[in-house]
Amino acid sequence: MVTLSLLAAGLILTMPVRSQSKEKLIYTHTFAPGEGLVNRTEKEFRKEICLNGSWEFQPQPLPGGYTPGKGVAPELTAPDAGSWSKTPIKIPSPWNINAFANRDLEGPDHRNYPFYPKEWEDVRMALIRRSVTVPADWSDQQIKLYFEAVSGYTEVYVNNQKVAENFDIFLSFEADITAMVQPGETFELRVGVRDQALFEDRSTIGRRIIPAGSMWGYLIRGIWQDVYLLALLKIHVEDVFVKPLISKNLLELEVTIQNNTNRKEEVQLQRVIHEWLNLAGTDINSAPVPAWELGKKALDVTAARLTVEAGANSTVTLQVPVNEGALRYWTPDHPNLYSLLLSLHKKKETVYKKYERFGWREWTFEGTRQCLNGEPIQLKGDSWHFMGIPQLTRRYAWAWFTAIKGMNGNAVRPHAQVYPRFYLNMADEMGICVLNETANWASDGGPKLDSDQF
């Protein structure tokens, strides 16, 4: 037996190779470790079910006589009971993923789902469905569907009733389905997707109606990131934006509270900031796996009283003074992180908790110099196009960032599209600065800048 080491875009795998043997090589660790949407500090007040797995798939042919390039796509038709494929689709994955993996001129040399029928590679629009059971204990809660990313013009149906539309490739979207489902009952979730290229208008300069990125975004079709069913209490923290203003010795918190009850609510917002301690391993298998705990309290924050009208949301900006040295800077050499725990209280009862992680860091400019925490910094890093399924894991992000660190780099430029959120999480944890990009990739003259939709 010999040992084979493979180096590909920073990912190093060491595995045994047996001569003249058909024995499969099995990786015994979780291929794509993650934490989901709901942080473990929130689980008493927010619930989630990951809807990844086997879904049914129904390709829809383009109608006869359809002419592409005129800016009008064919409409999806109602599902045909006899036309669901015998092969299930594995969500998340584009249904034409093997077309991306096997391009002749450019692209990766891996084959991701060899059991997908060859004809799926040419499908331009399709329906995808599964059954979902709402837990019986989700009564009196707001229930949402949450999609991390779907490529194409997307229509979402619950029991044949449309609940959402979305036309994008890289960004998340959600649908409130509280009124359409019942706790303890099962509903049909159906997602219809049309290739974004079907909407192209080539009558004037440019063709892409929406920001489509480069090779990956322009080609893929379907649900390519995670799908969740969420349950939230009727009054909850909808969003929090943490803004470290180091030059002002302030931590600014922009908090949005949603009140879905039929009465005005008086609440107290309490805030606690703890050290975030990274407990991840150091070897190639354990280092990418999320492992952490909250350390000691880092900052005392006074509570705030808020009033939220019935059936409305309220956004409040709160400023927390930070004394010199109270929080340690985040830098590439010392990626210190903190957790903000927000809790809503009515009288003496805790009715909701929300978690947000952040670094005490601020980017500024002095003339042509870029500064981190008031000090000039030279960014040295790497850039790459998103190239497929192997990159949809924290393991790839860890390997890429480890390679950058090994070359005395400190930054990464995820090129030509919005990358999955775990890339930002890994960068925070490993001390990698991110030069983020949009999907307005224009090297080929593709963006249709005269399109209102674009």
Protein Blocks (a to p, Z undefined) as FASTA:
>chain_A
ZZddddeehiacdddddehiabdcddfbdfbgcebjbdfklmmmpccddfedcddddddd
ddehiaghkopacddddddfklccfbdcdddddfklmmmmmcfkgccfbdfblmbcfklm
mpcbdcddddddddfklghiacddddfbdcdjddddeehiafbdcddfkbccdddfklmp
cehiacddddddddfklmpcfkbgcjbfbdebjmkmmmpgcjfbdcddddddfbdcfbdc
ddddfknopacdddddddfbfbdcdddddddddddddfbdfbfklmmpccddddddfbdc
ddddddddehiacdddddddddehkaccddfklccdddddddddehjacfbdcddddddd
ddddehjacceehiacdddddddddebjklmcfklmmmmmmmmmmnopabdcdehiacdf
klmmmmmmnopacddddfkdcklomacfkbmkZZ
